[in-house]
Amino acid sequence: MSSTTRITVTLPSEQVSELKRLTDNVSGCVAGAVARQMRHVLLGDDLRQYQEQEGQFSDEELAEARARNSAATAITSEEDAA
């Protein structure tokens, strides 16, 4: 089991109310959001570094990446709805 550290986070009251309505595990939900944001930032850093070394992505590469992302998002949304 990974270790945890208790912290204080300030959120708008409306978000806290909705979060508590949606889940009994507020800490888990917040931890998931933090993990997604960290992956997003790290991926952005990796993509910038790649383009610095290999050059800009072509329009075709960007279109393919967007299509794959849309398909993955659709699958995730369907799984969340189930």
PyMOL Python script that loads the backbone (N, CA, C, O; Angstrom):
from pymol import cmd

cmd.read_pdbstr("""\
ATOM      1  N   MET A   1       0.844  -1.179   0.000  1.00  0.00           N
ATOM      2  CA  MET A   1       0.000   0.000   0.000  1.00  0.00           C
ATOM      3  C   MET A   1       0.887   1.239   0.000  1.00  0.00           C
ATOM      4  O   MET A   1       1.880   1.297   0.725  1.00  0.00           O
ATOM      5  N   SER A   2       0.525   2.237  -0.822  1.00  0.00           N
ATOM      6  CA  SER A   2       1.344   3.440  -0.871  1.00  0.00           C
ATOM      7  C   SER A   2       1.044   4.326   0.333  1.00  0.00           C
ATOM      8  O   SER A   2      -0.049   4.300   0.900  1.00  0.00           O
ATOM      9  N   SER A   3       2.041   5.102   0.698  1.00  0.00           N
ATOM     10  CA  SER A   3       1.836   5.995   1.838  1.00  0.00           C
ATOM     11  C   SER A   3       1.013   7.196   1.411  1.00  0.00           C
ATOM     12  O   SER A   3       0.963   7.532   0.227  1.00  0.00           O
ATOM     13  N   THR A   4       0.379   7.830   2.354  1.00  0.00           N
ATOM     14  CA  THR A   4      -0.431   9.012   2.078  1.00  0.00           C
ATOM     15  C   THR A   4      -0.025  10.131   3.018  1.00  0.00           C
ATOM     16  O   THR A   4       0.548   9.898   4.083  1.00  0.00           O
ATOM     17  N   THR A   5      -0.334  11.346   2.602  1.00  0.00           N
ATOM     18  CA  THR A   5      -0.105  12.534   3.420  1.00  0.00           C
ATOM     19  C   THR A   5      -1.389  13.330   3.448  1.00  0.00           C
ATOM     20  O   THR A   5      -1.992  13.587   2.406  1.00  0.00           O
ATOM     21  N   ARG A   6      -1.799  13.710   4.608  1.00  0.00           N
ATOM     22  CA  ARG A   6      -3.023  14.500   4.765  1.00  0.00           C
ATOM     23  C   ARG A   6      -2.692  15.958   4.461  1.00  0.00           C
ATOM     24  O   ARG A   6      -1.737  16.513   5.005  1.00  0.00           O
ATOM     25  N   ILE A   7      -3.495  16.579   3.579  1.00  0.00           N
ATOM     26  CA  ILE A   7      -3.304  17.988   3.239  1.00  0.00           C
ATOM     27  C   ILE A   7      -4.666  18.688   3.308  1.00  0.00           C
ATOM     28  O   ILE A   7      -5.709  18.041   3.407  1.00  0.00           O
ATOM     29  N   THR A   8      -4.634  19.996   3.255  1.00  0.00           N
ATOM     30  CA  THR A   8      -5.844  20.786   3.190  1.00  0.00           C
ATOM     31  C   THR A   8      -5.931  21.387   1.794  1.00  0.00           C
ATOM     32  O   THR A   8      -4.964  21.954   1.286  1.00  0.00           O
ATOM     33  N   VAL A   9      -7.097  21.257   1.188  1.00  0.00           N
ATOM     34  CA  VAL A   9      -7.334  21.803  -0.142  1.00  0.00           C
ATOM     35  C   VAL A   9      -8.547  22.716  -0.052  1.00  0.00           C
ATOM     36  O   VAL A   9      -9.555  22.352   0.554  1.00  0.00           O
ATOM     37  N   THR A  10      -8.459  23.886  -0.643  1.00  0.00           N
ATOM     38  CA  THR A  10      -9.574  24.820  -0.658  1.00  0.00           C
ATOM     39  C   THR A  10     -10.245  24.764  -2.016  1.00  0.00           C
ATOM     40  O   THR A  10      -9.609  24.980  -3.047  1.00  0.00           O
ATOM     41  N   LEU A  11     -11.551  24.468  -2.006  1.00  0.00           N
ATOM     42  CA  LEU A  11     -12.352  24.387  -3.227  1.00  0.00           C
ATOM     43  C   LEU A  11     -13.599  25.243  -3.052  1.00  0.00           C
ATOM     44  O   LEU A  11     -14.025  25.506  -1.927  1.00  0.00           O
ATOM     45  N   PRO A  12     -14.181  25.675  -4.162  1.00  0.00           N
ATOM     46  CA  PRO A  12     -15.456  26.388  -4.054  1.00  0.00           C
ATOM     47  C   PRO A  12     -16.505  25.496  -3.389  1.00  0.00           C
ATOM     48  O   PRO A  12     -16.553  24.292  -3.642  1.00  0.00           O
ATOM     49  N   SER A  13     -17.332  26.082  -2.552  1.00  0.00           N
ATOM     50  CA  SER A  13     -18.343  25.327  -1.803  1.00  0.00           C
ATOM     51  C   SER A  13     -19.240  24.510  -2.716  1.00  0.00           C
ATOM     52  O   SER A  13     -19.605  23.383  -2.381  1.00  0.00           O
ATOM     53  N   GLU A  14     -19.599  25.066  -3.868  1.00  0.00           N
ATOM     54  CA  GLU A  14     -20.468  24.356  -4.811  1.00  0.00           C
ATOM     55  C   GLU A  14     -19.803  23.067  -5.303  1.00  0.00           C
ATOM     56  O   GLU A  14     -20.465  22.038  -5.441  1.00  0.00           O
ATOM     57  N   GLN A  15     -18.505  23.127  -5.563  1.00  0.00           N
ATOM     58  CA  GLN A  15     -17.784  21.928  -6.013  1.00  0.00           C
ATOM     59  C   GLN A  15     -17.752  20.874  -4.920  1.00  0.00           C
ATOM     60  O   GLN A  15     -17.925  19.687  -5.194  1.00  0.00           O
ATOM     61  N   VAL A  16     -17.535  21.298  -3.697  1.00  0.00           N
ATOM     62  CA  VAL A  16     -17.492  20.348  -2.583  1.00  0.00           C
ATOM     63  C   VAL A  16     -18.857  19.685  -2.405  1.00  0.00           C
ATOM     64  O   VAL A  16     -18.939  18.471  -2.212  1.00  0.00           O
ATOM     65  N   SER A  17     -19.899  20.459  -2.467  1.00  0.00           N
ATOM     66  CA  SER A  17     -21.250  19.888  -2.331  1.00  0.00           C
ATOM     67  C   SER A  17     -21.523  18.864  -3.425  1.00  0.00           C
ATOM     68  O   SER A  17     -22.017  17.772  -3.146  1.00  0.00           O
ATOM     69  N   GLU A  18     -21.208  19.210  -4.656  1.00  0.00           N
ATOM     70  CA  GLU A  18     -21.442  18.296  -5.775  1.00  0.00           C
ATOM     71  C   GLU A  18     -20.548  17.056  -5.667  1.00  0.00           C
ATOM     72  O   GLU A  18     -20.985  15.943  -5.961  1.00  0.00           O
ATOM     73  N   LEU A  19     -19.328  17.249  -5.253  1.00  0.00           N
ATOM     74  CA  LEU A  19     -18.406  16.125  -5.087  1.00  0.00           C
ATOM     75  C   LEU A  19     -18.922  15.149  -4.044  1.00  0.00           C
ATOM     76  O   LEU A  19     -18.888  13.936  -4.254  1.00  0.00           O
ATOM     77  N   LYS A  20     -19.395  15.665  -2.934  1.00  0.00           N
ATOM     78  CA  LYS A  20     -19.942  14.798  -1.880  1.00  0.00           C
ATOM     79  C   LYS A  20     -21.215  14.096  -2.341  1.00  0.00           C
ATOM     80  O   LYS A  20     -21.505  12.981  -1.907  1.00  0.00           O
ATOM     81  N   ARG A  21     -21.976  14.749  -3.224  1.00  0.00           N
ATOM     82  CA  ARG A  21     -23.178  14.125  -3.756  1.00  0.00           C
ATOM     83  C   ARG A  21     -22.814  12.973  -4.704  1.00  0.00           C
ATOM     84  O   ARG A  21     -23.522  11.969  -4.776  1.00  0.00           O
ATOM     85  N   LEU A  22     -21.712  13.132  -5.420  1.00  0.00           N
ATOM     86  CA  LEU A  22     -21.313  12.150  -6.428  1.00  0.00           C
ATOM     87  C   LEU A  22     -20.557  10.953  -5.869  1.00  0.00           C
ATOM     88  O   LEU A  22     -20.602   9.868  -6.448  1.00  0.00           O
ATOM     89  N   THR A  23     -19.863  11.139  -4.748  1.00  0.00           N
ATOM     90  CA  THR A  23     -19.014  10.053  -4.257  1.00  0.00           C
ATOM     91  C   THR A  23     -18.909  10.073  -2.738  1.00  0.00           C
ATOM     92  O   THR A  23     -19.018  11.119  -2.098  1.00  0.00           O
ATOM     93  N   ASP A  24     -18.695   8.890  -2.186  1.00  0.00           N
ATOM     94  CA  ASP A  24     -18.389   8.774  -0.759  1.00  0.00           C
ATOM     95  C   ASP A  24     -16.885   8.877  -0.518  1.00  0.00           C
ATOM     96  O   ASP A  24     -16.438   8.999   0.623  1.00  0.00           O
ATOM     97  N   ASN A  25     -16.110   8.826  -1.602  1.00  0.00           N
ATOM     98  CA  ASN A  25     -14.654   8.822  -1.498  1.00  0.00           C
ATOM     99  C   ASN A  25     -14.100  10.112  -2.097  1.00  0.00           C
ATOM    100  O   ASN A  25     -13.536  10.100  -3.192  1.00  0.00           O
ATOM    101  N   VAL A  26     -14.259  11.215  -1.386  1.00  0.00           N
ATOM    102  CA  VAL A  26     -13.788  12.506  -1.874  1.00  0.00           C
ATOM    103  C   VAL A  26     -12.277  12.487  -2.066  1.00  0.00           C
ATOM    104  O   VAL A  26     -11.782  12.989  -3.075  1.00  0.00           O
ATOM    105  N   SER A  27     -11.547  11.927  -1.133  1.00  0.00           N
ATOM    106  CA  SER A  27     -10.083  11.882  -1.257  1.00  0.00           C
ATOM    107  C   SER A  27      -9.663  11.122  -2.508  1.00  0.00           C
ATOM    108  O   SER A  27      -8.758  11.548  -3.226  1.00  0.00           O
ATOM    109  N   GLY A  28     -10.322   9.998  -2.766  1.00  0.00           N
ATOM    110  CA  GLY A  28      -9.993   9.208  -3.954  1.00  0.00           C
ATOM    111  C   GLY A  28     -10.281   9.969  -5.233  1.00  0.00           C
ATOM    112  O   GLY A  28      -9.508   9.902  -6.188  1.00  0.00           O
ATOM    113  N   CYS A  29     -11.383  10.689  -5.255  1.00  0.00           N
ATOM    114  CA  CYS A  29     -11.751  11.482  -6.421  1.00  0.00           C
ATOM    115  C   CYS A  29     -10.728  12.594  -6.662  1.00  0.00           C
ATOM    116  O   CYS A  29     -10.295  12.811  -7.794  1.00  0.00           O
ATOM    117  N   VAL A  30     -10.350  13.288  -5.606  1.00  0.00           N
ATOM    118  CA  VAL A  30      -9.355  14.354  -5.719  1.00  0.00           C
ATOM    119  C   VAL A  30      -8.005  13.771  -6.133  1.00  0.00           C
ATOM    120  O   VAL A  30      -7.314  14.350  -6.972  1.00  0.00           O
ATOM    121  N   ALA A  31      -7.624  12.638  -5.559  1.00  0.00           N
ATOM    122  CA  ALA A  31      -6.357  12.003  -5.933  1.00  0.00           C
ATOM    123  C   ALA A  31      -6.363  11.621  -7.415  1.00  0.00           C
ATOM    124  O   ALA A  31      -5.350  11.778  -8.098  1.00  0.00           O
ATOM    125  N   GLY A  32      -7.496  11.120  -7.914  1.00  0.00           N
ATOM    126  CA  GLY A  32      -7.604  10.782  -9.330  1.00  0.00           C
ATOM    127  C   GLY A  32      -7.459  12.004 -10.215  1.00  0.00           C
ATOM    128  O   GLY A  32      -6.791  11.952 -11.248  1.00  0.00           O
ATOM    129  N   ALA A  33      -8.084  13.111  -9.814  1.00  0.00           N
ATOM    130  CA  ALA A  33      -7.978  14.349 -10.589  1.00  0.00           C
ATOM    131  C   ALA A  33      -6.541  14.862 -10.609  1.00  0.00           C
ATOM    132  O   ALA A  33      -6.059  15.325 -11.642  1.00  0.00           O
ATOM    133  N   VAL A  34      -5.864  14.779  -9.479  1.00  0.00           N
ATOM    134  CA  VAL A  34      -4.466  15.208  -9.410  1.00  0.00           C
ATOM    135  C   VAL A  34      -3.602  14.321 -10.303  1.00  0.00           C
ATOM    136  O   VAL A  34      -2.736  14.824 -11.018  1.00  0.00           O
ATOM    137  N   ALA A  35      -3.827  13.012 -10.270  1.00  0.00           N
ATOM    138  CA  ALA A  35      -3.053  12.087 -11.106  1.00  0.00           C
ATOM    139  C   ALA A  35      -3.269  12.388 -12.590  1.00  0.00           C
ATOM    140  O   ALA A  35      -2.313  12.381 -13.365  1.00  0.00           O
ATOM    141  N   ARG A  36      -4.525  12.653 -12.996  1.00  0.00           N
ATOM    142  CA  ARG A  36      -4.802  12.984 -14.398  1.00  0.00           C
ATOM    143  C   ARG A  36      -4.096  14.274 -14.796  1.00  0.00           C
ATOM    144  O   ARG A  36      -3.526  14.362 -15.883  1.00  0.00           O
ATOM    145  N   GLN A  37      -4.131  15.274 -13.922  1.00  0.00           N
ATOM    146  CA  GLN A  37      -3.470  16.548 -14.235  1.00  0.00           C
ATOM    147  C   GLN A  37      -1.958  16.354 -14.351  1.00  0.00           C
ATOM    148  O   GLN A  37      -1.325  16.930 -15.236  1.00  0.00           O
ATOM    149  N   MET A  38      -1.385  15.556 -13.472  1.00  0.00           N
ATOM    150  CA  MET A  38       0.059  15.301 -13.534  1.00  0.00           C
ATOM    151  C   MET A  38       0.426  14.601 -14.844  1.00  0.00           C
ATOM    152  O   MET A  38       1.417  14.958 -15.480  1.00  0.00           O
ATOM    153  N   ARG A  39      -0.378  13.596 -15.254  1.00  0.00           N
ATOM    154  CA  ARG A  39      -0.122  12.913 -16.529  1.00  0.00           C
ATOM    155  C   ARG A  39      -0.226  13.900 -17.690  1.00  0.00           C
ATOM    156  O   ARG A  39       0.577  13.855 -18.621  1.00  0.00           O
ATOM    157  N   HIS A  40      -1.216  14.791 -17.633  1.00  0.00           N
ATOM    158  CA  HIS A  40      -1.413  15.784 -18.679  1.00  0.00           C
ATOM    159  C   HIS A  40      -0.180  16.691 -18.808  1.00  0.00           C
ATOM    160  O   HIS A  40       0.308  16.935 -19.911  1.00  0.00           O
ATOM    161  N   VAL A  41       0.304  17.174 -17.691  1.00  0.00           N
ATOM    162  CA  VAL A  41       1.479  18.059 -17.693  1.00  0.00           C
ATOM    163  C   VAL A  41       2.709  17.309 -18.190  1.00  0.00           C
ATOM    164  O   VAL A  41       3.462  17.832 -19.012  1.00  0.00           O
ATOM    165  N   LEU A  42       2.920  16.096 -17.702  1.00  0.00           N
ATOM    166  CA  LEU A  42       4.092  15.318 -18.120  1.00  0.00           C
ATOM    167  C   LEU A  42       4.036  14.963 -19.595  1.00  0.00           C
ATOM    168  O   LEU A  42       5.056  15.006 -20.283  1.00  0.00           O
ATOM    169  N   LEU A  43       2.849  14.612 -20.089  1.00  0.00           N
ATOM    170  CA  LEU A  43       2.706  14.318 -21.516  1.00  0.00           C
ATOM    171  C   LEU A  43       3.007  15.559 -22.344  1.00  0.00           C
ATOM    172  O   LEU A  43       3.689  15.471 -23.364  1.00  0.00           O
ATOM    173  N   GLY A  44       2.510  16.707 -21.919  1.00  0.00           N
ATOM    174  CA  GLY A  44       2.810  17.953 -22.625  1.00  0.00           C
ATOM    175  C   GLY A  44       4.301  18.228 -22.673  1.00  0.00           C
ATOM    176  O   GLY A  44       4.826  18.645 -23.706  1.00  0.00           O
ATOM    177  N   ASP A  45       4.988  17.998 -21.560  1.00  0.00           N
ATOM    178  CA  ASP A  45       6.449  18.179 -21.519  1.00  0.00           C
ATOM    179  C   ASP A  45       7.133  17.223 -22.497  1.00  0.00           C
ATOM    180  O   ASP A  45       8.036  17.619 -23.233  1.00  0.00           O
ATOM    181  N   ASP A  46       6.693  15.961 -22.497  1.00  0.00           N
ATOM    182  CA  ASP A  46       7.278  14.972 -23.408  1.00  0.00           C
ATOM    183  C   ASP A  46       7.051  15.354 -24.867  1.00  0.00           C
ATOM    184  O   ASP A  46       7.957  15.232 -25.692  1.00  0.00           O
ATOM    185  N   LEU A  47       5.847  15.814 -25.184  1.00  0.00           N
ATOM    186  CA  LEU A  47       5.542  16.194 -26.568  1.00  0.00           C
ATOM    187  C   LEU A  47       6.369  17.402 -26.999  1.00  0.00           C
ATOM    188  O   LEU A  47       6.869  17.439 -28.124  1.00  0.00           O
ATOM    189  N   ARG A  48       6.517  18.385 -26.120  1.00  0.00           N
ATOM    190  CA  ARG A  48       7.360  19.543 -26.448  1.00  0.00           C
ATOM    191  C   ARG A  48       8.796  19.120 -26.685  1.00  0.00           C
ATOM    192  O   ARG A  48       9.431  19.571 -27.638  1.00  0.00           O
ATOM    193  N   GLN A  49       9.316  18.250 -25.817  1.00  0.00           N
ATOM    194  CA  GLN A  49      10.694  17.786 -25.963  1.00  0.00           C
ATOM    195  C   GLN A  49      10.855  17.001 -27.270  1.00  0.00           C
ATOM    196  O   GLN A  49      11.854  17.173 -27.968  1.00  0.00           O
ATOM    197  N   TYR A  50       9.903  16.157 -27.605  1.00  0.00           N
ATOM    198  CA  TYR A  50       9.957  15.392 -28.844  1.00  0.00           C
ATOM    199  C   TYR A  50      10.022  16.331 -30.049  1.00  0.00           C
ATOM    200  O   TYR A  50      10.828  16.141 -30.960  1.00  0.00           O
ATOM    201  N   GLN A  51       9.146  17.357 -30.035  1.00  0.00           N
ATOM    202  CA  GLN A  51       9.118  18.272 -31.172  1.00  0.00           C
ATOM    203  C   GLN A  51      10.392  19.110 -31.267  1.00  0.00           C
ATOM    204  O   GLN A  51      10.814  19.472 -32.365  1.00  0.00           O
ATOM    205  N   GLU A  52      11.002  19.420 -30.131  1.00  0.00           N
ATOM    206  CA  GLU A  52      12.273  20.142 -30.162  1.00  0.00           C
ATOM    207  C   GLU A  52      13.353  19.295 -30.826  1.00  0.00           C
ATOM    208  O   GLU A  52      14.220  19.822 -31.524  1.00  0.00           O
ATOM    209  N   GLN A  53      13.299  17.987 -30.608  1.00  0.00           N
ATOM    210  CA  GLN A  53      14.314  17.086 -31.154  1.00  0.00           C
ATOM    211  C   GLN A  53      13.999  16.618 -32.571  1.00  0.00           C
ATOM    212  O   GLN A  53      14.904  16.474 -33.393  1.00  0.00           O
ATOM    213  N   GLU A  54      12.709  16.377 -32.865  1.00  0.00           N
ATOM    214  CA  GLU A  54      12.322  15.743 -34.127  1.00  0.00           C
ATOM    215  C   GLU A  54      11.596  16.673 -35.091  1.00  0.00           C
ATOM    216  O   GLU A  54      11.384  16.313 -36.249  1.00  0.00           O
ATOM    217  N   GLY A  55      11.218  17.838 -34.643  1.00  0.00           N
ATOM    218  CA  GLY A  55      10.463  18.757 -35.489  1.00  0.00           C
ATOM    219  C   GLY A  55       8.979  18.716 -35.175  1.00  0.00           C
ATOM    220  O   GLY A  55       8.494  17.827 -34.475  1.00  0.00           O
ATOM    221  N   GLN A  56       8.275  19.694 -35.706  1.00  0.00           N
ATOM    222  CA  GLN A  56       6.843  19.832 -35.452  1.00  0.00           C
ATOM    223  C   GLN A  56       6.073  18.644 -36.023  1.00  0.00           C
ATOM    224  O   GLN A  56       6.476  18.049 -37.023  1.00  0.00           O
ATOM    225  N   PHE A  57       4.968  18.313 -35.378  1.00  0.00           N
ATOM    226  CA  PHE A  57       4.086  17.275 -35.886  1.00  0.00           C
ATOM    227  C   PHE A  57       3.427  17.778 -37.168  1.00  0.00           C
ATOM    228  O   PHE A  57       3.103  18.959 -37.292  1.00  0.00           O
ATOM    229  N   SER A  58       3.235  16.867 -38.115  1.00  0.00           N
ATOM    230  CA  SER A  58       2.549  17.232 -39.359  1.00  0.00           C
ATOM    231  C   SER A  58       1.054  17.325 -39.105  1.00  0.00           C
ATOM    232  O   SER A  58       0.556  16.838 -38.090  1.00  0.00           O
ATOM    233  N   ASP A  59       0.342  17.955 -40.033  1.00  0.00           N
ATOM    234  CA  ASP A  59      -1.117  18.038 -39.924  1.00  0.00           C
ATOM    235  C   ASP A  59      -1.732  16.647 -39.893  1.00  0.00           C
ATOM    236  O   ASP A  59      -2.709  16.412 -39.181  1.00  0.00           O
ATOM    237  N   GLU A  60      -1.165  15.728 -40.659  1.00  0.00           N
ATOM    238  CA  GLU A  60      -1.679  14.356 -40.687  1.00  0.00           C
ATOM    239  C   GLU A  60      -1.483  13.665 -39.337  1.00  0.00           C
ATOM    240  O   GLU A  60      -2.379  12.968 -38.860  1.00  0.00           O
ATOM    241  N   GLU A  61      -0.321  13.854 -38.725  1.00  0.00           N
ATOM    242  CA  GLU A  61      -0.058  13.256 -37.414  1.00  0.00           C
ATOM    243  C   GLU A  61      -1.011  13.823 -36.355  1.00  0.00           C
ATOM    244  O   GLU A  61      -1.534  13.083 -35.522  1.00  0.00           O
ATOM    245  N   LEU A  62      -1.228  15.124 -36.397  1.00  0.00           N
ATOM    246  CA  LEU A  62      -2.143  15.746 -35.437  1.00  0.00           C
ATOM    247  C   LEU A  62      -3.574  15.248 -35.638  1.00  0.00           C
ATOM    248  O   LEU A  62      -4.280  14.978 -34.666  1.00  0.00           O
ATOM    249  N   ALA A  63      -4.004  15.126 -36.901  1.00  0.00           N
ATOM    250  CA  ALA A  63      -5.352  14.639 -37.181  1.00  0.00           C
ATOM    251  C   ALA A  63      -5.520  13.210 -36.681  1.00  0.00           C
ATOM    252  O   ALA A  63      -6.557  12.871 -36.111  1.00  0.00           O
ATOM    253  N   GLU A  64      -4.512  12.372 -36.889  1.00  0.00           N
ATOM    254  CA  GLU A  64      -4.584  10.980 -36.408  1.00  0.00           C
ATOM    255  C   GLU A  64      -4.635  10.935 -34.885  1.00  0.00           C
ATOM    256  O   GLU A  64      -5.409  10.166 -34.314  1.00  0.00           O
ATOM    257  N   ALA A  65      -3.826  11.743 -34.231  1.00  0.00           N
ATOM    258  CA  ALA A  65      -3.821  11.775 -32.761  1.00  0.00           C
ATOM    259  C   ALA A  65      -5.172  12.243 -32.230  1.00  0.00           C
ATOM    260  O   ALA A  65      -5.679  11.685 -31.257  1.00  0.00           O
ATOM    261  N   ARG A  66      -5.754  13.252 -32.854  1.00  0.00           N
ATOM    262  CA  ARG A  66      -7.066  13.742 -32.413  1.00  0.00           C
ATOM    263  C   ARG A  66      -8.136  12.671 -32.592  1.00  0.00           C
ATOM    264  O   ARG A  66      -8.997  12.495 -31.730  1.00  0.00           O
ATOM    265  N   ALA A  67      -8.079  11.957 -33.714  1.00  0.00           N
ATOM    266  CA  ALA A  67      -9.060  10.895 -33.964  1.00  0.00           C
ATOM    267  C   ALA A  67      -8.927   9.784 -32.930  1.00  0.00           C
ATOM    268  O   ALA A  67      -9.932   9.291 -32.417  1.00  0.00           O
ATOM    269  N   ARG A  68      -7.702   9.388 -32.622  1.00  0.00           N
ATOM    270  CA  ARG A  68      -7.486   8.343 -31.614  1.00  0.00           C
ATOM    271  C   ARG A  68      -7.948   8.796 -30.241  1.00  0.00           C
ATOM    272  O   ARG A  68      -8.539   8.022 -29.488  1.00  0.00           O
ATOM    273  N   ASN A  69      -7.675  10.056 -29.920  1.00  0.00           N
ATOM    274  CA  ASN A  69      -8.094  10.590 -28.628  1.00  0.00           C
ATOM    275  C   ASN A  69      -9.617  10.633 -28.527  1.00  0.00           C
ATOM    276  O   ASN A  69     -10.182  10.298 -27.486  1.00  0.00           O
ATOM    277  N   SER A  70     -10.272  11.040 -29.592  1.00  0.00           N
ATOM    278  CA  SER A  70     -11.740  11.086 -29.597  1.00  0.00           C
ATOM    279  C   SER A  70     -12.319   9.690 -29.409  1.00  0.00           C
ATOM    280  O   SER A  70     -13.281   9.509 -28.661  1.00  0.00           O
ATOM    281  N   ALA A  71     -11.738   8.701 -30.086  1.00  0.00           N
ATOM    282  CA  ALA A  71     -12.218   7.324 -29.959  1.00  0.00           C
ATOM    283  C   ALA A  71     -12.014   6.812 -28.533  1.00  0.00           C
ATOM    284  O   ALA A  71     -12.895   6.157 -27.976  1.00  0.00           O
ATOM    285  N   ALA A  72     -10.872   7.103 -27.952  1.00  0.00           N
ATOM    286  CA  ALA A  72     -10.591   6.654 -26.583  1.00  0.00           C
ATOM    287  C   ALA A  72     -11.508   7.344 -25.597  1.00  0.00           C
ATOM    288  O   ALA A  72     -11.968   6.721 -24.640  1.00  0.00           O
ATOM    289  N   THR A  73     -11.781   8.620 -25.811  1.00  0.00           N
ATOM    290  CA  THR A  73     -12.681   9.357 -24.940  1.00  0.00           C
ATOM    291  C   THR A  73     -14.092   8.790 -25.015  1.00  0.00           C
ATOM    292  O   THR A  73     -14.775   8.685 -23.996  1.00  0.00           O
ATOM    293  N   ALA A  74     -14.527   8.428 -26.206  1.00  0.00           N
ATOM    294  CA  ALA A  74     -15.862   7.855 -26.387  1.00  0.00           C
ATOM    295  C   ALA A  74     -15.978   6.523 -25.653  1.00  0.00           C
ATOM    296  O   ALA A  74     -16.998   6.250 -25.019  1.00  0.00           O
ATOM    297  N   ILE A  75     -14.946   5.699 -25.735  1.00  0.00           N
ATOM    298  CA  ILE A  75     -14.956   4.403 -25.041  1.00  0.00           C
ATOM    299  C   ILE A  75     -15.000   4.621 -23.542  1.00  0.00           C
ATOM    300  O   ILE A  75     -15.758   3.949 -22.842  1.00  0.00           O
ATOM    301  N   THR A  76     -14.195   5.555 -23.032  1.00  0.00           N
ATOM    302  CA  THR A  76     -14.168   5.833 -21.593  1.00  0.00           C
ATOM    303  C   THR A  76     -15.523   6.358 -21.123  1.00  0.00           C
ATOM    304  O   THR A  76     -15.997   5.977 -20.052  1.00  0.00           O
ATOM    305  N   SER A  77     -16.149   7.231 -21.918  1.00  0.00           N
ATOM    306  CA  SER A  77     -17.462   7.767 -21.554  1.00  0.00           C
ATOM    307  C   SER A  77     -18.508   6.662 -21.500  1.00  0.00           C
ATOM    308  O   SER A  77     -19.361   6.658 -20.612  1.00  0.00           O
ATOM    309  N   GLU A  78     -18.449   5.729 -22.437  1.00  0.00           N
ATOM    310  CA  GLU A  78     -19.384   4.616 -22.445  1.00  0.00           C
ATOM    311  C   GLU A  78     -19.177   3.738 -21.218  1.00  0.00           C
ATOM    312  O   GLU A  78     -20.151   3.291 -20.612  1.00  0.00           O
ATOM    313  N   GLU A  79     -17.932   3.485 -20.843  1.00  0.00           N
ATOM    314  CA  GLU A  79     -17.636   2.672 -19.673  1.00  0.00           C
ATOM    315  C   GLU A  79     -18.108   3.365 -18.397  1.00  0.00           C
ATOM    316  O   GLU A  79     -18.631   2.715 -17.493  1.00  0.00           O
ATOM    317  N   ASP A  80     -17.925   4.673 -18.325  1.00  0.00           N
ATOM    318  CA  ASP A  80     -18.365   5.421 -17.148  1.00  0.00           C
ATOM    319  C   ASP A  80     -19.883   5.411 -17.016  1.00  0.00           C
ATOM    320  O   ASP A  80     -20.416   5.417 -15.906  1.00  0.00           O
ATOM    321  N   ALA A  81     -20.573   5.397 -18.143  1.00  0.00           N
ATOM    322  CA  ALA A  81     -22.037   5.408 -18.128  1.00  0.00           C
ATOM    323  C   ALA A  81     -22.611   4.067 -17.714  1.00  0.00           C
ATOM    324  O   ALA A  81     -23.733   3.996 -17.212  1.00  0.00           O
ATOM    325  N   ALA A  82     -21.839   2.992 -17.925  1.00  0.00           N
ATOM    326  CA  ALA A  82     -22.339   1.638 -17.616  1.00  0.00           C
ATOM    327  C   ALA A  82     -22.376   1.363 -16.128  1.00  0.00           C
ATOM    328  O   ALA A  82     -22.771   0.274 -15.711  1.00  0.00           O
TER     329      ALA A  82
END
""", "prot")
cmd.dss("prot")
cmd.show_as("cartoon", "prot")
cmd.util.cbc("prot")
cmd.orient("prot")
